[in-house]
Amino acid sequence: AVKTSIGQHCEIHTFDMDNYSHIVEPTGAFYHQWGLSDKTESKKKQRNSGMFHHEYKTLADTVKLLGHQNRTIDIFKIDCE
């Protein structure tokens, strides 16, 4: 729906620490397995099934890694957990 409203040139990127690439990538969106934070770092998290490594990046580092400096972000949606 976003590409229809804005245009086919629109890039859609989604970010989550869990692996949803099998759901996201068939839609044509780009999937990145990291979360946004106030600093770029790797953290270990304990869950019921064991330890997990989670990657976090700042918005500035994310923009730079994706090569989106000096580009307009038309829509920015974030879920806070």
N, C-alpha and C positions, 0 to 999 in steps of 0.2 A: 504494500500500500504506500510506503514512503517513496519508493522509486517511481511509482505512478504519479504521486503528488508533486515531487520535486524534479524528477527526471532520471533517466537511465544513467547519467553521469554520477549520480549519488553513490557514495561508498557507505556501506553500513558495517560498523565494527561492533562486536559484542565482547565483553570481558567477564570472565568468571573463573574462580580458582578451581572449580570442579570441571571435569572434562565433558562438555556438551558439544564438542566439535561434530559428532555424528548427527546431531540435530540441526545445528546452525549452518554448517557448510553447504548442505544441499539447497538452502534457501538463497545462496549467492552472497551471503554475508561473510565477513572475515571474523574468525574466532581467535581470541587471544586468551591464554590461560594465566591471567594475572589479575590482581585487583588494584584499585586506585587507593593511594594513601598520601600522607604528607611527606613521606620519604621512600626512596627506592631501597628495598631490602628483601631478604628471604627470611621467612620465619618457619619454625617447626610448630605444628599444631597437633595436639593429641585428640584423637577421635576414638570411638568405640572399637573400630577395627585396626587401630594402630596409629603410628606417627605419620604425618603428612607434611610435606614442604610446600609452603605457599609463597608465591612471588607477589610482591607489591611494587608498583611504580608510581611516581608522581605523574600528574597530568602533563607537566612540561616534558618529562622524560618520555612519556608515551607519545606525545605529539612528535618529538624529535625522532624516536625509533620508527615511527610510521612514515616519516618524511613529510609531515603535514605542516611544517612551519610556514607561516605566511599564507595559510589557506583558511577559508571561512568554515566554521562548524555551524551548520544550519540548525541542527537539532542535537541537544545533549541531554540524554535521559539517564538518570542514575537511581538505583535502588540502594538504600542504606540498610545494612544489616548489622 
